[in-house]
Amino acid sequence: GDYKVYLQYNPARAVSSGAAVDAESIKSRPCFLCNHNLPLQQLGVLYRNQYLILCNPAPIFENHFTIVSTRHEPQEISSSINRLLSLGADLSGYAVFYNGPACGASAPDHLHFQAVPKKFLPFLRELKKPLPLKENSSIRYSRGERFDRSIVVLESKNADELTEQFL
C-alpha cells in the first residue's frame, strides 16, 4: 500500500524494549542512567551542565545518542519541554525526541531524550510540508497528511510561547 516498512535485526534493542518498567521492577533495580551506575567505558559530553550526551549502547541508527539528565528525576515532559526545545535547536541536523514513561521509555524513572540524524528517521522523510490550520503572531499550527494517525505540528521561533502552547 502507501507504507514503506524498514526492518532491522538488532537483538541488543530487546534489552531496552523488553525492560520491565512496572513500579516494583523499577524500585528493585539501580537506575542504569544515573552517572554512578553507567558502565566505566560509557563516556559522555556534558551539555549545559544538566545533561550527559551518551552514545546509545544499542543504537537504532548511526550516531544515535541518549541525552540523560545529570539528576535522577522522572521522565516527565511538562517540566522538561523547554530543555527538549533547547536540545533540538542546539543539535542542528538531529531529530531530538522524548518517549513518555508509558510510551516506550525503558527508564521511566530517569529523564532522558534521544537524538538521531534527521535523515535516518523514516517518519520525518515521509512527513511532507504540513498543512497549515491556523497561525497567530508567533505560532503556526499544522497537521500532517498521508498518515493513519493524527499529527499536530506546532512551530515557532519563540520557545517560551511554544512551550506555553504545548502545555
C-alpha positions in Angstrom: 0.0 0.0 0.0 1.1 3.5 0.9 3.6 2.4 3.5 7.3 1.8 3.4 8.5 -0.7 6.0 12.0 -0.8 7.4 13.2 -4.0 9.1 16.2 -4.0 11.3 17.7 -7.0 13.1 19.1 -5.6 16.3 19.0 -8.1 19.2 20.6 -5.6 21.6 17.4 -3.5 21.4 15.5 -6.3 23.1 17.1 -5.4 26.4 15.6 -1.9 26.4 12.4 -2.6 24.5 11.6 -5.6 26.7 12.7 -3.9 30.0 10.4 -4.4 33.0 9.0 -0.9 33.7 6.5 -1.7 36.3 6.8 0.2 39.7 8.1 -2.8 41.6 10.8 -3.6 39.0 12.0 0.0 38.9 12.1 0.2 42.7 14.2 -3.0 42.9 16.9 -2.1 40.4 19.6 0.6 40.4 18.9 3.3 37.9 21.1 2.5 34.8 21.0 6.1 33.7 22.4 7.6 36.9 26.0 8.7 36.4 27.4 6.4 39.2 25.7 3.4 37.5 26.9 3.9 34.0 29.4 1.3 32.6 33.0 2.5 33.1 33.5 2.5 29.3 30.5 4.8 28.8 31.8 8.3 28.2 29.6 11.3 27.7 29.7 15.0 26.8 28.3 17.4 29.4 25.6 19.6 27.9 24.6 22.9 29.6 25.6 21.4 33.0 22.3 19.5 33.0 22.7 16.5 30.7 25.2 13.9 29.6 25.1 13.2 25.9 25.9 9.5 25.6 26.3 7.1 22.6 23.3 4.8 22.7 24.6 1.3 23.7 22.0 -0.3 21.4 21.6 2.2 18.6 18.8 2.1 16.1 20.7 4.4 13.7 24.2 5.5 13.2 25.1 8.4 15.6 22.2 7.6 17.9 22.5 9.4 21.2 20.8 9.2 24.6 20.7 12.5 26.4 20.4 11.9 30.1 19.6 14.3 32.9 22.5 14.6 35.4 19.9 14.5 38.2 17.7 11.5 38.9 14.3 13.0 38.0 11.1 11.4 36.5 10.6 11.0 32.7 8.1 13.9 32.5 7.5 16.2 29.6 5.7 19.2 31.1 8.7 20.1 33.3 11.3 19.4 30.6 9.8 20.7 27.3 12.0 23.8 27.3 15.1 21.6 27.6 13.8 19.4 24.7 13.4 22.5 22.6 16.9 23.8 23.5 18.4 20.4 22.5 16.6 20.5 19.2 17.9 24.0 18.5 21.4 23.1 19.5 21.7 19.8 17.8 21.2 21.0 14.2 20.7 18.1 11.8 19.3 15.9 14.5 15.8 14.9 15.5 15.5 15.1 19.3 12.7 13.1 20.8 11.1 12.0 24.0 9.5 8.7 24.9 6.9 9.1 27.7 7.1 6.9 30.8 4.1 4.8 29.5 5.1 5.1 25.8 8.2 3.1 25.3 10.8 4.7 27.7 12.9 1.9 29.2 13.8 4.2 32.0 10.6 5.9 33.1 12.2 6.9 36.4 15.1 9.0 34.8 14.6 11.9 32.5 16.2 11.4 29.1 15.8 12.2 25.4 17.2 10.6 22.3 18.7 12.1 19.2 19.3 10.7 15.7 20.3 12.3 12.5 17.1 13.6 10.8 17.9 11.9 7.6 17.7 8.5 9.2 14.2 8.9 10.7 11.7 7.5 8.2 8.8 9.5 9.8 10.5 12.8 9.0 11.3 11.7 5.4 7.6 10.9 4.9 6.2 14.0 6.6 5.8 16.4 3.8 5.0 20.0 4.3 2.4 20.1 7.0 -1.0 21.6 6.0 -1.5 24.9 7.9 -4.5 25.0 10.1 -4.1 28.3 11.9 -1.4 30.9 12.6 -1.2 33.6 15.1 1.5 36.2 15.6 4.1 33.6 16.8 2.8 30.0 16.4 1.9 28.1 13.4 -0.5 25.1 13.8 -0.4 22.4 11.1 -1.4 18.8 10.6 0.5 16.1 8.8 -1.1 14.3 5.9 -0.7 10.8 4.5 -0.8 9.2 7.9 -3.3 7.0 9.5 -2.9 8.8 12.8 -3.3 12.4 13.9 -0.3 14.5 13.7 -0.3 18.1 15.0 2.7 20.3 14.3 3.4 23.4 16.4 6.1 25.7 15.0 7.5 28.9 16.5 10.7 30.9 16.8 9.7 31.7 20.4 10.5 28.8 22.6 8.6 30.2 25.6 5.4 30.7 23.6 5.8 27.3 22.0 6.2 25.7 25.4 3.1 27.5 26.8 1.0 26.4 23.8 2.3 22.8 24.1 1.3 22.6 27.8 
